[in-house]
Amino acid sequence: MSPTDPSRRVPAAGDNVLGDFLRAQRAAVDPARLGLVDDGRMRRVPGLRREELAERAHVSVDYVVRLEQGRTRRVSRAVLASLADALELTADERAYLFAIAEVAPPGVGRQAREQRVPSQVKQLLGALHDVPALVLGRRQDVLAWNAPAAALLADFSALPPDRRNLVLLTFLDPGYQALFGDQWEPMARECVAVLRMEAGRRPDDPSLAALVGELSVKSSSFRGWWGSHHVRGARLRRKTYLHPLVGPLTLDAQQFTVEGQGDQSLVTFTATPGSESAEALRFLVQWSSGDMTRAEPQRGSEQRD
């Protein structure tokens, strides 16, 4: 592999990802909010000092130094819990801390198993005539989708299989970015945080490392947010899409784990019944099916004029 290969520039989880994460979280803590009085010493860096973190976590300062410098990976669950409490980590951040601290030492990446969507799930997608739905795999790869999802988000069939990825679309596709308007940045930051969470669980996944490497080279925003070490898990999220055909659509995006496929999830998009978004979604669904006999482009036509 050449030195310029993007997958080598910014790995999904580097040799000292634990130390990097601890430093980032320590810097994010507001000492004043924790009641830490100013002792007259100038703070050279934001957040907690190492000795303050050590005191709150009931460990030695030397131990914190060794953790942050990557000179030790032997951390008990009790110490991890103390560090998480001292840093006031969220549930997602705590889970990420435990994941990156308990992984095996870096070695030769293992080839992840092929992502295959069960036939029953494909049948379910086809049966969801009125609901945009898709199946996401590792790295936020789009593995399968129905016609309403393609009409809402993107024509995935027109993309090469290795480019059907929501993170790539979020940072590298202007058309997809336009769907979010001025809400693109918070949505994109969340996208990075979810990917960072997955990187903690899969530190030896070469395809994930390659994705992070490509995005870090091609997007300064991704590169900066990736370095902030923010993490979060996937959850219910209400999003507003600025669709070019029907105008603004406020939809609830929900994820369901595919049974027997721990690395796959079914994502559905629904609107509040009786809302303008529900009417716009109904038109979009009818348009995607080619059946326009029951669809009136009310709000969509207003947006296009």
GULO-244081 format. One record per residue (C-alpha): x negated, y, z negated; chain; residue in three letters. Coordinates in steps of 0.2 Angstrom, whole numbers, plus 5000, padded with zeros to 4 digits. Each point is the difference from the previous one (the first is absolute). Example, Ala and Ser with C-alpha at 12.3 -4.5 7.8 and 13.67 -1.06 7.14 Angstrom:
<nodes>
NODE   px   py   pz mol type
NODE 4938 4978 4961   A  ALA
NODE 4994 5017 5003   A  SER
</nodes>
This chain:
<nodes>
NODE   px   py   pz mol type
NODE 5000 5000 5000   A  MET
NODE 4993 5017 5005   A  SER
NODE 4997 5014 4987   A  PRO
NODE 5012 5011 5009   A  THR
NODE 5014 4987 4999   A  ASP
NODE 5014 5009 4991   A  PRO
NODE 5004 4985 4989   A  SER
NODE 4983 5003 4992   A  ARG
NODE 5001 5019 4997   A  ARG
NODE 5014 5000 4987   A  VAL
NODE 5004 4982 4994   A  PRO
NODE 5017 4997 4993   A  ALA
NODE 4992 4997 4983   A  ALA
NODE 4982 5004 4998   A  GLY
NODE 4987 4992 4988   A  ASP
NODE 5004 5013 4987   A  ASN
NODE 5019 5003 5002   A  VAL
NODE 5003 4997 4982   A  LEU
NODE 4988 5014 4995   A  GLY
NODE 5007 5012 5013   A  ASP
NODE 5017 4997 4994   A  PHE
NODE 4996 5003 4982   A  LEU
NODE 4991 5016 5004   A  ARG
NODE 5014 5006 5010   A  ALA
NODE 5013 4997 4986   A  GLN
NODE 4989 5007 4987   A  ARG
NODE 4998 5016 5010   A  ALA
NODE 5019 5001 5002   A  ALA
NODE 5004 5001 4982   A  VAL
NODE 5004 5017 4992   A  ASP
NODE 4990 5000 4983   A  PRO
NODE 5011 5014 4993   A  ALA
NODE 5015 4990 5003   A  ARG
NODE 4993 4986 4989   A  LEU
NODE 4996 5012 4986   A  GLY
NODE 4981 5000 5003   A  LEU
NODE 4994 5017 4993   A  VAL
NODE 4986 5010 5008   A  ASP
NODE 4984 4996 4991   A  ASP
NODE 4990 5014 5008   A  GLY
NODE 4992 4989 5012   A  ARG
NODE 5002 5004 5019   A  MET
NODE 5009 4987 5009   A  ARG
NODE 4990 4997 5016   A  ARG
NODE 5013 4989 5008   A  VAL
NODE 5019 5000 4998   A  PRO
NODE 5010 4988 4989   A  GLY
NODE 4993 4989 4986   A  LEU
NODE 4982 4999 4996   A  ARG
NODE 4993 4982 4999   A  ARG
NODE 4998 5001 4981   A  GLU
NODE 5018 5005 4999   A  GLU
NODE 5006 4986 5010   A  LEU
NODE 4989 4988 4990   A  ALA
NODE 5008 5006 4984   A  GLU
NODE 5018 4999 5006   A  ARG
NODE 4997 4983 5007   A  ALA
NODE 4990 4994 4985   A  HIS
NODE 4984 4995 5010   A  VAL
NODE 4983 5006 5000   A  SER
NODE 4994 5015 5012   A  VAL
NODE 4987 4988 5007   A  ASP
NODE 5013 4988 5005   A  TYR
NODE 5010 5013 5009   A  VAL
NODE 4984 5006 5009   A  VAL
NODE 4997 4982 5005   A  ARG
NODE 5017 4998 5007   A  LEU
NODE 5000 5016 5010   A  GLU
NODE 4983 4996 5007   A  GLN
NODE 5005 4983 5005   A  GLY
NODE 4987 4991 4989   A  ARG
NODE 5013 4989 4992   A  THR
NODE 5016 4991 5006   A  ARG
NODE 5003 4990 4985   A  ARG
NODE 5015 5008 4992   A  VAL
NODE 5012 4992 4988   A  SER
NODE 5019 5002 5002   A  ARG
NODE 5000 5009 4983   A  ALA
NODE 4987 5013 5005   A  VAL
NODE 5009 5003 5017   A  LEU
NODE 5016 5003 4990   A  ALA
NODE 4991 5012 4989   A  SER
NODE 4993 5009 5015   A  LEU
NODE 5017 5001 5008   A  ALA
NODE 5008 5007 4984   A  ASP
NODE 4986 5013 4998   A  ALA
NODE 5002 5006 5017   A  LEU
NODE 5019 4999 4999   A  GLU
NODE 5001 4990 5016   A  LEU
NODE 5017 4997 5009   A  THR
NODE 5006 4982 5002   A  ALA
NODE 4994 5000 5018   A  ASP
NODE 4983 5007 4995   A  GLU
NODE 4999 4988 4986   A  ARG
NODE 5003 4985 5011   A  ALA
NODE 4987 5007 5012   A  TYR
NODE 4987 5001 4987   A  LEU
NODE 5003 4982 4995   A  PHE
NODE 4999 4995 5018   A  ALA
NODE 4984 5008 5004   A  ILE
NODE 4991 4995 4984   A  ALA
NODE 5005 4982 5001   A  GLU
NODE 4995 4996 5018   A  VAL
NODE 4985 4989 5005   A  ALA
NODE 4984 5009 5004   A  PRO
NODE 4999 5006 5018   A  PRO
NODE 4995 4987 5012   A  GLY
NODE 5004 4994 5018   A  VAL
NODE 5018 5005 5004   A  GLY
NODE 5012 4986 5002   A  ARG
NODE 5011 4999 5015   A  GLN
NODE 5018 5004 4995   A  ALA
NODE 5013 4988 5006   A  ARG
NODE 5010 5004 5015   A  GLU
NODE 5016 5011 4996   A  GLN
NODE 5015 4991 5007   A  ARG
NODE 5018 5005 4997   A  VAL
NODE 5011 4986 4996   A  PRO
NODE 5013 4996 5013   A  SER
NODE 5014 5003 4987   A  GLN
NODE 4994 5017 4996   A  VAL
NODE 5000 5004 5019   A  LYS
NODE 5018 4994 5001   A  GLN
NODE 5004 5011 4986   A  LEU
NODE 4993 5015 5009   A  LEU
NODE 5010 4997 5015   A  GLY
NODE 5016 4998 4989   A  ALA
NODE 4997 5017 4992   A  LEU
NODE 5009 5009 5015   A  HIS
NODE 5004 5016 4990   A  ASP
NODE 4984 5001 4989   A  VAL
NODE 4982 5005 5006   A  PRO
NODE 4989 4987 4993   A  ALA
NODE 4982 4993 5002   A  LEU
NODE 4988 4988 4993   A  VAL
NODE 4984 5007 4993   A  LEU
NODE 4984 4989 4997   A  GLY
NODE 4983 5003 4993   A  ARG
NODE 4993 5018 5003   A  ARG
NODE 5018 5006 5004   A  GLN
NODE 4999 4991 5017   A  ASP
NODE 5017 4999 5009   A  VAL
NODE 5003 4982 5003   A  LEU
NODE 5018 5000 5006   A  ALA
NODE 5014 5013 5002   A  TRP
NODE 5018 5002 5007   A  ASN
NODE 5006 5012 5013   A  ALA
NODE 5007 5013 4987   A  PRO
NODE 4982 5000 4992   A  ALA
NODE 4992 5003 5017   A  ALA
NODE 5012 5014 5003   A  ALA
NODE 4997 5008 4984   A  LEU
NODE 4981 4999 4998   A  LEU
NODE 4991 4995 5016   A  ALA
NODE 5001 4988 5015   A  ASP
NODE 4988 4987 4992   A  PHE
NODE 5002 4989 5015   A  SER
NODE 4990 5013 5010   A  ALA
NODE 4985 4999 4988   A  LEU
NODE 4987 4987 5000   A  PRO
NODE 5003 4988 4986   A  PRO
NODE 4984 5006 4991   A  ASP
NODE 5007 5018 5000   A  ARG
NODE 5017 4996 4993   A  ARG
NODE 4995 5007 4983   A  ASN
NODE 5009 5013 4990   A  LEU
NODE 4984 5008 4993   A  VAL
NODE 4992 5001 5017   A  LEU
NODE 5016 5009 5006   A  LEU
NODE 5001 5011 4985   A  THR
NODE 4983 5007 5003   A  PHE
NODE 4996 4998 5019   A  LEU
NODE 5017 5001 5009   A  ASP
NODE 5007 5018 5002   A  PRO
NODE 5017 4994 5005   A  GLY
NODE 5002 4990 4984   A  TYR
NODE 4993 5014 4990   A  GLN
NODE 5013 5012 5007   A  ALA
NODE 5014 4989 4992   A  LEU
NODE 4995 5007 4983   A  PHE
NODE 4998 5018 5004   A  GLY
NODE 4993 5010 4985   A  ASP
NODE 5002 4984 4989   A  GLN
NODE 4986 4991 5009   A  TRP
NODE 4987 5004 4987   A  GLU
NODE 5008 4992 4985   A  PRO
NODE 5006 4986 5010   A  MET
NODE 4982 4997 5007   A  ALA
NODE 4993 5001 4983   A  ARG
NODE 5012 4987 4993   A  GLU
NODE 4995 4989 5015   A  CYS
NODE 4982 5001 4995   A  VAL
NODE 5004 4996 4982   A  ALA
NODE 5009 4985 5005   A  VAL
NODE 4986 4994 5011   A  LEU
NODE 4987 5003 4986   A  ARG
NODE 5011 4989 4989   A  MET
NODE 4999 4986 5013   A  GLU
NODE 4981 5002 5002   A  ALA
NODE 4999 4997 4981   A  GLY
NODE 5009 4984 5002   A  ARG
NODE 4990 4995 5016   A  ARG
NODE 4983 5006 4998   A  PRO
NODE 4993 4987 5012   A  ASP
NODE 5012 5002 5014   A  ASP
NODE 4990 5006 5016   A  PRO
NODE 5015 5006 5010   A  SER
NODE 5005 5011 4986   A  LEU
NODE 4982 5007 4998   A  ALA
NODE 5000 5003 5019   A  ALA
NODE 5016 5010 4999   A  LEU
NODE 4993 5011 4986   A  VAL
NODE 4984 5002 5010   A  GLY
NODE 5009 5006 5016   A  GLU
NODE 5012 5012 4991   A  LEU
NODE 4985 5007 4989   A  SER
NODE 4991 5004 5016   A  VAL
NODE 5015 5007 5010   A  LYS
NODE 5009 5009 4986   A  SER
NODE 4992 5012 4988   A  SER
NODE 5017 5000 4990   A  SER
NODE 5000 4982 4998   A  PHE
NODE 4981 5000 4995   A  ARG
NODE 5003 5013 4987   A  GLY
NODE 5015 4992 4993   A  TRP
NODE 4993 4983 5000   A  TRP
NODE 4985 5006 4989   A  GLY
NODE 5012 5007 4987   A  SER
NODE 5005 4982 4995   A  HIS
NODE 5018 5003 4997   A  HIS
NODE 5010 4984 5000   A  VAL
NODE 5019 4995 5000   A  ARG
NODE 5010 4985 5004   A  GLY
NODE 5014 5000 5013   A  ALA
NODE 5017 5004 4994   A  ARG
NODE 5017 5008 5004   A  LEU
NODE 4997 5016 5009   A  ARG
NODE 5012 5013 5008   A  ARG
NODE 4993 5007 5015   A  LYS
NODE 5006 5014 5013   A  THR
NODE 4996 4997 5018   A  TYR
NODE 5000 5014 5013   A  LEU
NODE 5006 4989 5014   A  HIS
NODE 4999 5007 5018   A  PRO
NODE 5017 4993 5005   A  LEU
NODE 5011 5002 4985   A  VAL
NODE 4992 5013 4989   A  GLY
NODE 4996 4998 4981   A  PRO
NODE 5004 4983 4993   A  LEU
NODE 4998 4997 4981   A  THR
NODE 4999 4981 4997   A  LEU
NODE 4996 4989 4985   A  ASP
NODE 4985 4988 5005   A  ALA
NODE 5000 4984 4990   A  GLN
NODE 4988 4986 5000   A  GLN
NODE 5004 4981 4996   A  PHE
NODE 4986 4987 4998   A  THR
NODE 5002 4986 5013   A  VAL
NODE 5002 4984 4991   A  GLU
NODE 4985 4989 5002   A  GLY
NODE 4990 5014 5008   A  GLN
NODE 4993 5010 4986   A  GLY
NODE 4991 5012 5012   A  ASP
NODE 5016 5004 5010   A  GLN
NODE 5014 5011 4996   A  SER
NODE 5017 5004 5009   A  LEU
NODE 5003 5019 5001   A  VAL
NODE 5017 5007 5003   A  THR
NODE 5006 5018 5003   A  PHE
NODE 5018 5005 4994   A  THR
NODE 5009 5016 4998   A  ALA
NODE 5013 5006 4987   A  THR
NODE 5017 4995 5006   A  PRO
NODE 5010 5014 5006   A  GLY
NODE 4985 5012 5002   A  SER
NODE 4995 5009 5016   A  GLU
NODE 4985 4988 5000   A  SER
NODE 5011 4985 5000   A  ALA
NODE 5009 5007 5015   A  GLU
NODE 4984 5004 5009   A  ALA
NODE 4993 4983 4996   A  LEU
NODE 5016 4992 5007   A  ARG
NODE 4997 5010 5017   A  PHE
NODE 4982 4995 5000   A  LEU
NODE 5004 4982 4998   A  VAL
NODE 5013 5000 5013   A  GLN
NODE 4988 5009 5012   A  TRP
NODE 4987 4987 4997   A  SER
NODE 5012 4986 5004   A  SER
NODE 5005 5008 5016   A  GLY
NODE 5018 5000 4994   A  ASP
NODE 5005 5019 5001   A  MET
NODE 5019 4997 5000   A  THR
NODE 5002 5003 4981   A  ARG
NODE 4986 5012 4998   A  ALA
NODE 5002 5019 5000   A  GLU
NODE 4984 5010 5001   A  PRO
NODE 5007 5013 4988   A  GLN
NODE 4985 5006 4990   A  ARG
NODE 4987 4992 5012   A  GLY
NODE 5007 5011 5014   A  SER
NODE 5000 5016 4989   A  GLU
NODE 4981 4997 4997   A  GLN
NODE 4996 4998 5018   A  ARG
NODE 5009 5016 5005   A  ASP
</nodes>
